[in-house]
Amino acid sequence: METRANPDHKPLAAAGFMLLASLLIAGTTLMAKLVGRDVLGDPLHPLQISHGRFFFAFLAISTVVAIKRPHIKNPNIPLHIARSVSGWMGISLMFAAVAYIPLADATAISFLNPVFAMVLAIPLLGERVGPWRWIAAAIALIGAIVLIQPGAGSFHPAALLALAAAAIMGLEITFIKRLTGQESPLQILWINNGIGLSVATLAVIWVWSAPTPAQWMALAGLGFMMALAQTCFIQSMKRADASFVVPFSYATLVFAGLYDFAAFGVVPVKTSLLGAAIIISGGAVLAWRESRTSR
């Protein structure tokens, strides 16, 4: 019996969307660093930066919702709240980290997300983890230790903020896995960004300061880029298997390094490159194992 090819299976388009998402995600960390340091004015608090991210992202997604008018069907509100709160916490910690450490380092540490998600899926989703997954996790964690350099003279406490952000975002991934099997992508994006904006608004009251016009523009760019990156990520996942497209997301590290060099003259040191390479190797092993398991 002949099997009909999936008309949405377009590997080249999927790779293009993932590379564009990577370019945009690296751009959001650059915007966060610009407003988190005294480049465009007095530094803004990380909670205010995350508020700007959710405000402008929600504005962009709401515009799409107003045009497409999707049917909002049976949203799992408790799960949405859990996902949104963890996403807000993770992104706030990441924005705090990038103000003090190189973008490439923070980005490399963020690639531990799937590892934390794998570990958390054991108690939260009841998944079984085999030896290959544990090997991948061990490799990635070794890379994180090399990159963070605990006890070394070059160690910066902000690296631990990035590590905490990766762990919390790993928790967010487990919630996303449950949501994507129940609701449409646009519904998930709209509700999650709306809840995230509500949480961020309550938090920012205590640290609010008036941004400069340049900071407003950077915050708007951050939010719009994040919304577009999420859209590109979903479009990529629709057009090819996750095992094919996920490795292209590692381009985020390259783009972050280029942005950091162009804006701040930061050149990655050998230890950073080694740690990032080890983390990516662990992620690659995990992606390979996931592809074998899905087949």
VEXMIBA-214639 format. One record per residue: x negated, y negated, z negated of N, C-alpha, C in turn. Coordinates in steps of 0.05 Angstrom, whole numbers, padded with zeros to 5 digits, always signed. Layout:
! VEXMIBA-214639
XYZXYZXYZ ...
! end
This chain:
! VEXMIBA-214639
-00017+00024+00000+00000+00000+00000-00018-00025+00000 -00012-00044+00018-00028-00068+00020-00021-00087-00003 -00041-00100-00013-00036-00121-00033-00039-00148-00020 -00020-00165-00027-00020-00192-00015-00039-00210-00030 -00055-00225-00015-00074-00243-00028-00060-00265-00042 -00071-00273-00064-00060-00296-00079-00066-00322-00064 -00044-00336-00055-00049-00360-00039-00063-00382-00054 -00062-00381-00081-00075-00401-00098-00104-00395-00103 -00113-00372-00094-00141-00364-00100-00160-00378-00080 -00172-00400-00089-00190-00416-00073-00215-00422-00089 -00235-00404-00087-00259-00407-00104-00274-00433-00100 -00277-00442-00075-00292-00467-00071-00278-00491-00084 -00251-00492-00080-00236-00514-00093-00238-00512-00123 -00237-00487-00134-00239-00484-00163-00265-00494-00173 -00287-00487-00159-00314-00497-00167-00315-00527-00166 -00303-00539-00145-00303-00568-00143-00288-00582-00165 -00265-00571-00172-00249-00582-00194-00264-00580-00221 -00278-00557-00225-00293-00553-00250-00317-00572-00252 -00330-00576-00230-00353-00595-00229-00343-00624-00235 -00320-00631-00223-00309-00657-00228-00301-00660-00257 -00289-00639-00269-00282-00640-00297-00307-00643-00314 -00328-00630-00307-00353-00632-00322-00365-00660-00320 -00363-00672-00297-00373-00700-00293-00357-00719-00311 -00331-00715-00312-00313-00733-00327-00317-00728-00358 -00319-00703-00366-00323-00698-00395-00349-00710-00405 -00370-00707-00389-00396-00720-00396-00392-00750-00397 -00376-00761-00379-00371-00790-00379-00356-00799-00404 -00339-00782-00415-00325-00790-00440-00344-00793-00463 -00364-00775-00464-00383-00776-00486-00401-00801-00483 -00406-00809-00458-00422-00833-00453-00406-00858-00463 -00380-00859-00456-00363-00881-00465-00362-00882-00495 -00360-00859-00508-00359-00858-00537-00385-00868-00549 -00407-00862-00537-00433-00871-00547-00436-00901-00543 -00426-00911-00521-00429-00940-00516-00413-00957-00537 -00389-00947-00544-00373-00962-00564-00380-00955-00592 -00394-00932-00596-00402-00924-00623-00428-00935-00631 -00442-00948-00613-00467-00962-00619-00464-00992-00612 -00483-01008-00619-00481-01037-00614-00489-01045-00586 -00476-01032-00566-00483-01037-00538-00462-01057-00527 -00437-01053-00533-00415-01070-00522-00403-01088-00543 -00415-01089-00567-00405-01104-00589-00412-01089-00615 -00401-01098-00637-00405-01084-00662-00394-01055-00659 -00409-01035-00669-00401-01007-00666-00373-01002-00677 -00357-00987-00663-00331-00979-00672-00333-00952-00687 -00315-00949-00707-00314-00924-00722-00306-00901-00705 -00316-00877-00709-00308-00853-00693-00278-00849-00693 -00264-00854-00715-00235-00851-00715-00221-00871-00697 -00233-00894-00693-00221-00914-00675-00227-00905-00646 -00250-00893-00642-00256-00884-00615-00237-00861-00607 -00233-00842-00625-00214-00820-00619-00186-00831-00615 -00179-00852-00630-00152-00864-00626-00150-00875-00598 -00170-00889-00588-00170-00899-00561-00168-00877-00541 -00182-00855-00546-00181-00832-00527-00153-00821-00525 -00139-00817-00548-00112-00806-00547-00092-00826-00536 -00096-00852-00543-00076-00872-00534-00076-00874-00503 -00099-00877-00491-00100-00881-00462-00095-00855-00447 -00103-00832-00459-00097-00806-00446-00067-00801-00447 -00054-00807-00469-00025-00804-00471-00011-00822-00452 -00021-00846-00448-00009-00866-00430-00010-00854-00401 -00033-00843-00394-00037-00832-00367-00019-00808-00362 -00018-00790-00382-00002-00765-00379+00028-00772-00379 +00036-00792-00395+00064-00800-00396+00073-00812-00369 +00055-00825-00356+00061-00835-00329+00067-00813-00310 +00051-00791-00311+00056-00768-00294+00082-00754-00302 +00088-00752-00328+00113-00740-00337+00137-00757-00327 +00135-00783-00328+00157-00800-00319+00162-00797-00289 +00141-00791-00274+00144-00788-00245+00155-00760-00238 +00143-00739-00251+00151-00712-00244+00176-00702-00259 +00182-00714-00282+00205-00708-00298+00208-00677-00303 +00187-00665-00315+00189-00636-00320+00209-00630-00342 +00219-00605-00341+00238-00596-00362+00222-00586-00386 +00226-00600-00409+00212-00592-00433+00227-00569-00446 +00215-00545-00446+00229-00521-00453+00217-00507-00478 +00232-00506-00499+00225-00491-00523+00196-00495-00533 +00189-00520-00539+00161-00523-00548+00157-00511-00576 +00134-00499-00580+00127-00487-00606+00114-00509-00622 +00130-00525-00636+00120-00549-00650+00099-00543-00671 +00103-00523-00688+00081-00517-00708+00054-00511-00695 +00055-00496-00673+00031-00489-00659+00019-00513-00645 +00036-00530-00634+00027-00555-00622+00013-00573-00643 +00025-00575-00666+00013-00591-00688-00015-00580-00696 -00016-00554-00699-00042-00542-00706-00063-00547-00685 -00055-00544-00660-00074-00549-00638-00083-00579-00637 -00063-00597-00640-00069-00625-00638-00086-00635-00660 -00081-00626-00685-00097-00635-00708-00125-00625-00705 -00129-00600-00698-00156-00589-00694-00170-00603-00671 -00156-00610-00650-00168-00624-00628-00177-00652-00636 -00160-00666-00652-00166-00693-00661-00191-00692-00679 -00192-00673-00698-00215-00670-00716-00240-00664-00700 -00238-00646-00681-00262-00638-00666-00273-00661-00650 -00255-00676-00636-00265-00697-00619-00275-00721-00635 -00264-00725-00659-00273-00747-00676-00301-00741-00686 -00306-00716-00694-00333-00708-00703-00353-00709-00680 -00345-00702-00656-00363-00703-00633-00370-00732-00626 -00350-00750-00627-00356-00778-00622-00375-00790-00644 -00372-00780-00668-00390-00789-00689-00419-00779-00684 -00421-00755-00674-00447-00743-00669-00462-00757-00646 -00447-00763-00624-00461-00773-00600-00472-00802-00604 -00463-00815-00626-00473-00842-00631-00502-00840-00642 -00510-00816-00651-00536-00814-00664-00556-00794-00650 -00545-00775-00635-00563-00756-00623-00559-00757-00592 -00578-00747-00577-00575-00748-00547-00549-00734-00538 -00537-00745-00516-00513-00733-00505-00517-00704-00497 -00540-00698-00486-00546-00671-00477-00546-00651-00500 -00558-00660-00523-00559-00642-00546-00531-00637-00557 -00515-00658-00560-00488-00655-00570-00471-00637-00551 -00475-00641-00525-00461-00625-00505-00469-00596-00507 -00495-00591-00510-00504-00563-00512-00492-00550-00536 -00491-00564-00559-00480-00552-00583-00450-00547-00579 -00436-00564-00563-00408-00560-00558-00402-00534-00543 -00423-00524-00529-00419-00499-00514-00417-00475-00532 -00419-00479-00558-00414-00458-00578-00384-00454-00582 -00367-00471-00570-00338-00468-00573-00328-00440-00568 -00335-00428-00545-00325-00401-00540-00334-00380-00561 -00358-00384-00571-00368-00365-00592-00351-00367-00617 -00346-00392-00626-00329-00395-00650-00301-00385-00644 -00291-00390-00620-00264-00381-00612-00263-00351-00613 -00284-00337-00604-00285-00308-00605-00284-00298-00633 -00299-00310-00651-00300-00301-00679-00273-00306-00692 -00261-00330-00687-00236-00337-00700-00212-00321-00688 -00215-00310-00664-00194-00295-00652-00190-00268-00666 -00210-00260-00681-00207-00234-00696-00185-00236-00717 -00186-00256-00735-00165-00258-00755-00139-00271-00745 -00142-00290-00726-00119-00306-00718-00103-00293-00695 -00116-00279-00677-00103-00267-00654-00103-00236-00655 -00117-00225-00674-00119-00196-00677-00135-00183-00655 -00154-00198-00642-00170-00187-00621-00193-00170-00632 -00201-00150-00617-00224-00134-00624-00249-00144-00609 -00271-00145-00623-00296-00155-00612-00316-00133-00612 -00326-00127-00587-00345-00106-00584-00374-00115-00587 -00393-00097-00585-00421-00104-00589-00432-00125-00570 -00424-00124-00544-00434-00144-00525-00426-00172-00533 -00402-00176-00543-00393-00202-00551-00409-00212-00575 -00415-00194-00594-00431-00202-00617-00459-00209-00608 -00470-00195-00589-00497-00201-00578-00496-00229-00566 -00476-00235-00550-00473-00262-00538-00472-00283-00559 -00456-00278-00580-00453-00298-00602-00480-00302-00616 -00495-00280-00621-00521-00283-00634-00540-00299-00617 -00541-00294-00591-00559-00309-00573-00552-00339-00575 -00526-00346-00573-00518-00374-00573-00525-00387-00599 -00521-00373-00621-00527-00385-00647-00557-00389-00651 -00573-00371-00640-00602-00375-00641-00610-00401-00626 -00597-00405-00603-00601-00429-00588-00594-00454-00603 -00572-00452-00619-00563-00475-00635-00584-00481-00657 -00595-00460-00669-00615-00465-00690-00640-00478-00678 -00648-00469-00654-00671-00481-00640-00666-00511-00634 -00641-00516-00625-00634-00543-00617-00632-00562-00641 -00619-00552-00662-00614-00569-00686-00640-00573-00702 -00657-00552-00703-00683-00553-00717-00680-00560-00747 -00665-00544-00761-00662-00549-00790-00689-00547-00804 -00694-00567-00821-00719-00567-00836-00742-00580-00821 -00739-00586-00796-00760-00599-00780-00759-00629-00784 -00781-00643-00778-00782-00672-00781-00763-00686-00762 -00757-00673-00739-00739-00685-00719-00710-00679-00723 -00704-00665-00745-00676-00657-00751-00660-00682-00757 -00635-00684-00745-00617-00706-00751-00591-00694-00762 -00581-00704-00784-00556-00694-00796-00532-00695-00777 -00533-00713-00757-00511-00716-00738-00508-00690-00721 -00529-00674-00719-00527-00649-00704-00508-00630-00718 -00506-00632-00745-00487-00616-00759-00459-00624-00754 -00455-00650-00748-00428-00660-00741-00420-00647-00714 -00439-00646-00695-00433-00633-00670-00427-00603-00673 -00441-00591-00692-00437-00562-00697-00409-00558-00709 -00401-00575-00728-00375-00574-00740-00353-00579-00719 -00359-00598-00701-00340-00603-00679-00336-00579-00661 -00358-00565-00655-00356-00541-00639-00339-00519-00653 -00343-00517-00679-00327-00497-00694-00298-00503-00694 -00291-00528-00698-00263-00536-00699-00250-00534-00671 -00266-00541-00650-00255-00539-00623-00252-00509-00615 -00269-00492-00627-00265-00464-00623-00238-00455-00635 -00231-00466-00658-00205-00460-00670-00183-00470-00651 -00187-00494-00639-00167-00505-00620-00163-00486-00597 -00185-00473-00587-00182-00455-00564-00164-00432-00571 -00165-00422-00595-00147-00400-00602-00118-00408-00602 -00113-00433-00610-00085-00443-00608-00077-00447-00579 -00095-00457-00562-00089-00461-00534-00082-00434-00521 -00097-00413-00528-00092-00387-00516-00063-00378-00521 -00053-00383-00546-00026-00376-00552-00006-00393-00538 -00012-00419-00535+00007-00438-00522+00009-00432-00492 -00013-00427-00479-00013-00424-00449+00004-00400-00440 +00008-00381-00458+00025-00359-00451+00055-00364-00455 +00061-00388-00466+00089-00394-00472+00100-00419-00458 +00082-00438-00451+00092-00463-00440+00075-00472-00416 +00086-00492-00401+00073-00501-00377+00049-00520-00385 +00029-00522-00368+00006-00539-00374+00013-00568-00379 +00031-00580-00363+00038-00608-00366+00053-00612-00393 +00070-00594-00400+00084-00596-00425+00064-00595-00449 +00045-00577-00447+00025-00574-00468+00008-00600-00471 -00001-00610-00448-00017-00634-00448-00002-00658-00460 +00023-00661-00452+00039-00684-00460+00045-00683-00490 +00055-00660-00499+00062-00658-00528+00037-00660-00545 +00015-00646-00537-00009-00647-00554-00021-00674-00555 -00022-00689-00533-00033-00716-00534-00015-00735-00550 +00012-00730-00549+00030-00746-00565+00026-00742-00594 +00024-00717-00603+00019-00711-00631-00009-00721-00639 -00029-00716-00622-00055-00726-00628-00056-00756-00632 -00041-00771-00615-00040-00800-00618-00027-00808-00644 -00006-00794-00653+00007-00800-00678-00013-00796-00701 -00028-00774-00701-00047-00769-00723-00069-00790-00722 -00079-00795-00698-00101-00815-00695-00093-00843-00704 -00067-00850-00699-00057-00876-00706-00056-00879-00737 -00048-00858-00750-00047-00859-00780-00075-00861-00791 -00095-00848-00778-00122-00848-00789-00136-00874-00783 -00130-00887-00760-00145-00911-00752-00138-00936-00768 -00115-00935-00781-00105-00958-00797-00127-00968-00816 -00141-00949-00828-00160-00955-00850-00187-00965-00839 -00192-00961-00814-00219-00969-00804-00217-00987-00780 -00193-00997-00773-00190-01013-00749-00205-01039-00749 -00218-01045-00727-00230-01071-00722-00225-01079-00693 -00223-01104-00688-00215-01113-00661-00238-01107-00641 -00232-01091-00621-00253-01086-00600-00258-01110-00583 -00282-01112-00572-00287-01132-00552-00274-01124-00525 -00271-01143-00506-00260-01135-00480-00275-01112-00467 -00301-01112-00469-00317-01091-00457-00311-01064-00471 -00307-01064-00497-00301-01040-00512-00273-01030-00505 -00254-01048-00501-00227-01040-00492-00229-01025-00465 -00245-01036-00447-00248-01023-00421-00261-00996-00423 -00281-00993-00441-00294-00967-00446-00274-00947-00458 -00258-00956-00477-00238-00938-00489-00218-00929-00469 -00209-00948-00452-00190-00941-00431-00202-00921-00411 -00227-00926-00404-00241-00907-00386-00244-00880-00399 -00250-00879-00425-00252-00854-00439-00226-00838-00439 -00204-00852-00445-00178-00838-00446-00169-00828-00419 -00172-00845-00398-00164-00837-00372-00181-00815-00360 -00207-00816-00366-00225-00795-00357-00218-00768-00370 -00211-00769-00396-00205-00745-00410-00179-00732-00399 -00159-00749-00393-00134-00739-00381-00140-00726-00354 -00156-00740-00337-00162-00729-00311-00179-00704-00313 -00198-00703-00332-00214-00679-00336-00197-00655-00344 -00178-00659-00361-00160-00637-00369-00144-00627-00345 -00135-00646-00328-00120-00638-00304-00138-00622-00285 -00163-00632-00281-00181-00617-00263-00188-00589-00274 -00190-00587-00300-00196-00561-00313-00173-00542-00307 -00149-00551-00311-00126-00534-00306-00124-00526-00276 -00129-00545-00258-00128-00539-00230-00150-00519-00222 -00173-00521-00235-00194-00502-00229-00186-00474-00238 -00175-00472-00262-00168-00445-00273-00146-00433-00257 -00129-00449-00244-00108-00438-00227-00118-00425-00202 -00141-00433-00192-00151-00426-00166-00172-00404-00166 -00181-00395-00189-00201-00374-00190-00202-00362-00218 -00215-00339-00220-00217-00326-00246-00235-00343-00265 -00228-00341-00291-00244-00356-00310-00273-00348-00310 -00279-00323-00305-00307-00314-00305-00322-00327-00282 -00309-00335-00261-00322-00349-00238-00326-00379-00244 -00306-00392-00255-00307-00421-00257-00321-00431-00283 -00320-00415-00304-00332-00424-00330-00362-00431-00327 -00378-00415-00313-00407-00423-00310-00411-00451-00298 -00392-00460-00281-00395-00487-00269-00392-00509-00290 -00379-00502-00313-00375-00522-00334-00402-00530-00347 -00422-00512-00344-00448-00519-00355-00461-00543-00342 -00450-00551-00320-00460-00576-00307-00455-00600-00324 -00437-00598-00344-00432-00620-00363-00458-00628-00376 -00475-00608-00382-00501-00613-00395-00519-00630-00377 -00519-00624-00352-00536-00638-00333-00526-00667-00330 -00500-00670-00327-00489-00697-00325-00493-00714-00350 -00490-00701-00373-00495-00715-00399-00524-00725-00401 -00542-00708-00392-00570-00715-00393-00576-00739-00374 -00564-00738-00350-00568-00760-00331-00556-00786-00341 -00532-00785-00354-00520-00809-00365-00537-00820-00387 -00547-00803-00405-00563-00812-00427-00589-00825-00418 -00601-00814-00397-00625-00826-00386-00620-00853-00373 -00598-00854-00357-00591-00879-00343-00583-00901-00362 -00568-00895-00383-00558-00915-00401-00577-00922-00424 -00591-00902-00434-00608-00906-00458-00637-00898-00455 -00644-00888-00431-00672-00881-00426-00681-00856-00442 -00662-00839-00450-00668-00815-00465-00678-00793-00447 -00701-00782-00453-00712-00759-00437-00712-00735-00455 -00699-00713-00447-00697-00689-00464-00725-00678-00470 -00729-00670-00495-00754-00658-00503-00753-00628-00497 -00776-00615-00499-00777-00586-00492-00759-00569-00511 -00758-00577-00536-00742-00561-00555-00713-00563-00548 -00704-00586-00539-00676-00590-00531-00670-00573-00507 -00688-00573-00488-00683-00557-00463-00683-00527-00470 -00701-00518-00488-00702-00490-00495-00676-00482-00510 -00668-00498-00529-00644-00492-00544-00619-00491-00526 -00617-00510-00508-00594-00511-00490-00594-00487-00471 -00618-00479-00462-00620-00455-00444-00611-00430-00459 -00619-00427-00484-00611-00404-00499-00581-00403-00504 -00569-00426-00511-00540-00428-00515-00525-00421-00490 -00534-00431-00467-00522-00425-00441-00524-00396-00435 -00547-00384-00442-00551-00355-00437-00531-00339-00453 -00527-00346-00478-00506-00333-00494-00479-00336-00482 -00472-00360-00473-00446-00365-00460-00443-00349-00435 -00465-00346-00419-00464-00331-00395-00459-00301-00400 -00472-00291-00421-00467-00263-00428-00438-00259-00437 -00428-00278-00452-00400-00276-00461-00381-00277-00437 -00386-00295-00418-00369-00297-00394-00370-00272-00377 -00394-00260-00375-00397-00235-00360-00382-00213-00373 -00383-00212-00400-00369-00190-00414-00339-00194-00411 -00330-00219-00412-00301-00225-00410-00291-00216-00382 -00307-00221-00361-00299-00213-00334-00298-00183-00332 -00317-00168-00344-00316-00139-00344-00291-00129-00359 -00286-00142-00382-00263-00133-00398-00237-00137-00383 -00234-00160-00369-00209-00166-00355-00205-00147-00332 -00227-00138-00319-00224-00118-00298-00217-00091-00308 
! end
